[in-house]
Amino acid sequence: MQQFGTIGILTAEHTPGTTFWQWTWYVRENRLYLLLSAGLILIQFIVFKSLFPNPNFLPESYAYLEMAAANKDISIWPVGYAKFLRLGSLFTHSATALVLFQYLLLQIFILYFIFTLTYFLRPGKIITALLFFIGVINPLLLHVSNLISSDALFTALSIGWATQLLWIMKGARLPLLIIHALLLLLVFTLSYNALYYPVISMVIIAISRSYILFKLAGNLLIFVFIGGYIIHTVKTYQRETGNTLYMYTYTTPEAPAKIPPRLRPLHAVIRHMDSLRQVKVWQWSAMAPLYGSYGAYAMRKYPGLYVKYYLLPNLITFYVPEEESLDGIAAPYTLIIALSNLGFLTGCIIFFVINDFKSGGYLYKILLGAFILWFANGAFSIMAGPIVLRYQVFSMIISAAFSLIIIEYFINAANADEPKTINLRADDAPVLVGESLH
């Protein structure tokens, strides 16, 4: 029997017991979306490469190429992308092929995310169309993929990682948990922005509807994979290199006698920004613990300056990211990110208030998970490093997609006789991968 309804009561036509593959290919509307998306992706790429035949290089691009050529296992940059370049060179030396692969991988994971959302939440036709529009017809993705940088791969695998969390919330068998741990490891090798990913994964697995043995196995796999990589990397150098020293630009350095003895040699070179640039990268790596200690000391000594000249500017930049290398395309996307961040945050607050901060089914759980992910990304970005547009593509897609889901929920709630009783697929029994989700 075919069923129809609103969000939480099934908006899209479907047959009970439909698997994800059947939902994606055998439902006519979804098959049309998939085929249309494939055609649009290829057409956009062909047009884009006719306008921009060469890839764009960033300062780190040359470092990645050098790392790949020398097959380095350790560098100031995560080595994952360099290993990817070296592996790709076994098959082709074409820059166009590299960009195409990055773009296709990014779009494949975006489609995986969108089809998963529509499979679990059954949004209406308008919201579904908008989800595909922001995911597929998105020139920013082409420009990010055209960079010799880890950004496209990191964004793609991050979206895949977040999508797998949606499945894990429903319940997962060991094969999915193994794939999830491996995917998490790959993301971890591509960018330090993934430092908080394992924590979120372990929390989601712990609160999922999987059986206890699967939860323990999933978290153990993450601990082993990520722990091994961290031990290998941390033995060489610490990531933290004292970013909070930027605030010393705005104050007069103290007399050496007032500085803790072990920090005085470093304090002698921290006079202005130019002095920071004179310290060689490998010296920074070797002295990472000392820089970290000095940064912590500086924060404690000047908390007001730390907030005023580091945290607040980064907070503003997180809301409206810097364009950096994407200055030709970035203007509308900085606005989109600002609106999606504001819409998602406001929508989540209202949603949780409407539901009295009590779990109201699967939608409540995934919005809570999405909010935790959004908050963790914002906190990490603001406190730990530079914020530019290409670093925030993953957050933009996630927040924009869930903003649309929240909007439809509010529309349906406004049209319902009892808004608070709207419950999006709030079934409670454990569901395992491959079993019916209806």
Phi, psi and omega in degrees: 000136177274141183236148180227164177166201179250178183302131185089343178236014177081101180274323185265147178297131179202165178250128179306138180091004180291130175281171181297317179296317178296321178297321183285321189252322187269345170280120190305314182298319181289323177297321177296319177299318182295313181292319178296320179297316180300316179296315181295323179298314181291319180297315180299319181295317180298314179297317182298314182289336174289333178269326182230078186292337184251147177288160178264144181249141174247168177307320181284346180301317181293325177295318179297318180295319178295318178298318180294317181297321181270356181054047182284145176262345183223138176198175176289340175260150173302143191272355185302315182291323177297320177295323177297316178298319181294319178295317179297329181294343177289339184253323182200153174249014183280125177292325178296319178297321178298312180296318179299315180298316180298318181292315181296318179298318179298314181291325179298316181288329175294317177296322175301317179294314183293314180295327176294316178300313182291329179293316183277323190257340178052056177293166180289175186296321182294312180295320178299315179298319179294323178299315179291326181295310182289338180273319187265311182269078187219094182302334180300325181296325177294317181292322177293319179292338181277000179271139170279082188199162180281357190299316182294314179295319180296317179296316181299310183290331176294319177295319176297319178298314180296323179294320178297328176297326177297321178289320181296325178301326179282342183121143185212146171270173186302319180304318179294321180294324177294313179299319179298316180295320178294317178297319178298321177297317179298315178299320183296329180279350184267327185203142176289350176293349180268011184300329182268354182302313182302324180297314180296317179300315183293325177292315180298317178298320182295325183261004182286175180267017175287163177286158190300322180295323177293321178299313180296318180295317180298315180289326177294320178299315178298315181299318182290311183296306184289321179300318178297318179293319180296315180300318180297321184278316185295333179298334182270314179197161177264141179294320186290123181237030173074047180300334184290355178292347179303328185293343179293348175299333190255013179217161177276124182301145180287163175294142182305330183296337182271356183264140175309138186309318185287346180261354185296319179300320178289320180300331182296334182260350180271084179247323180199177186298324182298326181294328178295323183286345182276346180277124184293150185301315183291332174293322177299316181297316181293330184256018185306315179300322180292319177297320179298318179295321180292322177297317178297320178297317181296321178296318179292326183284322183231065182297325179295316178293323178299316179291315187290317189256355178236302185291312182296313176301321178292326177296317178295318181292328176294322179289319177231090186298152176290147184285321181052238186284354183253032187295340180280344186233350196283332190311307181293332184283330174297323177291318179299317179296317179299314181291320181291322177297313181295315181296318181294314181297312180297316180298318180297317181299312180296318180300313182292326177294316179302321182270013177056031179056030177243141183304127180242033178108195187295321180299317178301316183294315183286329175291323176296317177297318179295322178294318177299317178296315180298315181295317180296318178297317179295313181297317180295316181297316183291323187266338194247345185184186180292150181239113177230164187302317185294339177279344188251012180296317178301311180297322180297315182294316181295311183293321179295317181296313181286336173297319178295320178298318180295320179300315180294323178300315180295321178298315179293323179295321180294331181269356181270154178291324180231087186306323186288346182271354179295122188228115187275099173050056186272054175277147190247346183287145178303136178241129182256150181303133182097345178266165179296139179255012183245000000 
